[in-house]
Amino acid sequence: MPSRVRAPRALESKAFRAMFAARKEVFVDLLKWDLPVLAEQYEMDRFDGVDAEYMIMLDGEGRHRSSARLLKTDRPHLLDELYPFLCDGPLPSGPTVREITRFCLDRHQNATERRLARDQLVTALAEHALETGITDYTGVADLAWFQQVMRFGWHCSPLGRIALLEGRKLIALHIRIDDRTLDGLRTAGIYQPRTLKLVAGEEAANER
């Protein structure tokens, strides 16, 4: 049974409620992941604390389009606590490394809208890294998603071998961010500039 998690102050924000609800629809309802659900509406786990940061993309009416959670790697995160067996060598970590988790594309979009939302969020992740001194992203992905990420045009490589876990083929990934990253996204046809705001969990209640 999933463990219960405490509701963060982020639920006082409409944007955050939309994101956590979208995560529940995608990861729990659609993909059937065994994850905690708060109030039968919001997918949240113990990593959704004050140290987590989020990118949330909304449409003109405030509805969720896509989002991602960034976890600091010099603090507890998924790869080092839950999936260390996916890494063959040392896990990239430190103040300039973030773990991308819960990359979520809203289900209430058609294929074209989802593709645009995906590309805008990928671009925002790259631009945010360049603006803030992030040099690396890590993450855990299903094999099919990893194969997509590899084609985005940035420098992405596996951290270990594919592992079969509860019927899912999982792999750890490592993305390097440098001055060639945006050109790579452009060449691959991914680059879609969009202004997004990164909000720390502690500040979430101030976002309306």
N, C-alpha and C positions, 0 to 999 in steps of 0.2 A: 504494500500500500504506500502511495506517496506520502511523505511527511508534510505536515502543515508548516506554512511560513507566515511570518508576521507581515501584515500590510504596511508598506512604506508610506511615507507622506506623499509619495508620488501619485497616489490614487486621488489626491485632491485636485490633480491636473487633468483636464479633459484629454489632452494629447497623450498623457501616460496611460490613462484608462483605455483609450483607443488602442494603444500599442499592446498592452497586456491582454486585452480581449482578442486582438488579432493573433497574438502568439498562441492563445488557447485554441482558436479555430484552426490554425495551421498545424501546430506541433502535437496537440492532444487529439482534436477531433479528426483531422485529416491523416496525419502520419502515425497516430496511435502511440506516441511516445508516453512512457510512464513518468509523468511529471506532476508536481504539486499544482493544484488549482484552488484559487481562493474565491470563496463565495460563488462557486460554480460558474465563474465568468472570466477570471484572470489567471493566466499562466505565470507563475512567479516561483522562483526558487531562492535558496539561501545566498546566491551570488548577487541578487538584486538588492544590494545594500547601499550604504552611503558612498562607497568607493566606486560603484559602477557608474559608467557614463553611457549615454544613449544618443543615437542619431534617429530622429523620427521625422519622416516625410509625410506631410498631410496635403490633401487637396484643398481647393479654394473654400470648401465648406467645412474644413476641419476634420475630414475623415482620413483614417490611416491609409497610406499607400505602401510604405515600406519602412523598415527600421532595423537597427542593429544595436547590440550591446557591446561595449568595450570594457574589458577587465584588465586592471593593472597586473602585470606578471611578477612584480616583487611582493605580491600579496596572494592569498589563496585564489586559484582560478581552476577551470575545468581540467586543463591538460595535466597540471601537476598533481591534482588531487584525485581525479576520476579516471584519467586516461593516460597515465605515464607509460603504460605498456605499448602505446602506439609510437613511441619515440625510440629510435635505435641508439641515439647519442644524447649529448647534453641538450636540454630544452632551452631554446632562446628565452631569456628573461632579463628583466631589469627596468630601469625608469623610462627607457625609450622604446620599450616593447609592449604592445597591447595584444590581448587575445580577443578576436572577433567571435562573438557568440550570438545566437538567436537572430541570425540574418533572416528577416521575415518579409515576405511579399504578400500583401493582402489578397485574400481569396476572392474578394468582390471586385475583380478587375478582369478584363479580357486579356488575351495573350499579348496584344500590342501594348496595353497599359502596363502589364506586369514587366515586360521587357524594358520599357522606358524607366519605370520605377527602379528596377534592378540596376540599370546602367547609371542612373543619377546617384544612387546610393553608393555604388562602387567608386564613382568619381569623387563623391564627397569624402569617402574614407581616405582616398589617396591625397586629396587636397588638404584635408585636416591634418594628416600625418606630416606633410611638408610644411605646413604653417606652424605646427606645434613641436617639431623636433622628434616625432615618432619615426624610428628607422625601420621597424619590423612589426609585422602582424603575424600572429599564430592563430591556429584554430583546429577544430575537429570537424570533418565533413563526411557525409555519405560519398561513396565512390563516384556516383553520377554527378553530384554537385562539385566535387573536387575536379572532375574532368572539365566542367564548365569554367571554373575559376582559373584553371591552367590556360584557358584560351582568351582570357581577358586582356592580355598584352603586358601585364606586369611580371616581375620575376617571382614566380611561385614554384615551390618544390616540395616534395614529401619529406617528412621528418622520420619516416619509418615505413614499415610494411603495412599492407592492408590486413585488417583483423576482422573476423566475423563475430559480431556480438548481437545476440538476440535477433538473429536473422538479418542484421544490417551489416553491410561492408563499410567499415570506417577507416579513415586515414587521417593522420595529423599533417597539417600543412604549415608552410613558412613562406611569408611574402616579404620581400625586401623592398623598401621604399627609398628611391633616390631621385636625382634630377632627371633621370630618363623615364621615370614611371608614367608621367602624363603623356609623353610622346608615344609610349607603348600602348596606352589606352586609346589614344587617337588612331593609331595604326590599326588596331583591332576593331575599331568602330564602336567602342564602348563609351568614350568620353562624352559626358553630358553635364555641363556645368550647371550647378544648382546651389543656392545658398541655404545651408542647413545650420542649425544651432546645436552645439553640443551642450548638454545639461547634465550636471552631476546629480546623483540621487538626492543629496541633501537639499539641492535647490529646486527640486521638482515641484514643490507646492507653490512656488512663486510663478510657475508657468501656467498661463490660462489659454 
